[in-house]
Amino acid sequence: FDGDDQLGHDDLSKIIRCLTRDELSDEEVEFIIERVIQEADLDGDEQISYAEFEHVVSRSPDFIRTFHIRI
C-alpha cells in the first residue's frame, strides 16, 4: 500500500480491515498484526518482505485453499 515493497504495520492494518470489512476492534486488529509479524518477520525489522511472505506461504502448501481468519 505504501509502495516500499514490504508489508509494515499500516499495510497489515489496511489488509485486515479490508478482509474483515472493518468489523474488528482496534485491539483485535493490533493483536492480529502482532501475531503476523511475530510469525513472518524473520529479520526482526517489523516488516514482512516478499521473501519472508514467500517463506511463510511455502511452509503451508495448502495456504491459498485454506486461508481464513478466525477471531
Residue pairs with C-beta under 8 A, 6 or more apart in sequence:
1 10
1 11
1 14
1 15
2 8
2 10
2 11
4 47
5 49
5 50
6 47
6 48
6 49
6 50
7 15
7 47
7 48
7 53
8 46
8 47
8 48
9 33
9 37
9 46
12 32
12 33
12 36
12 37
12 48
13 29
13 33
16 24
16 29
16 32
16 33
16 69
17 24
17 29
19 69
20 69
20 71
24 32
24 71
28 71
32 69
32 71
36 48
37 46
37 47
37 48
39 56
40 48
40 52
40 53
40 55
40 56
41 47
41 48
41 52
42 52
42 55
43 49
43 52
48 56
57 63
60 66
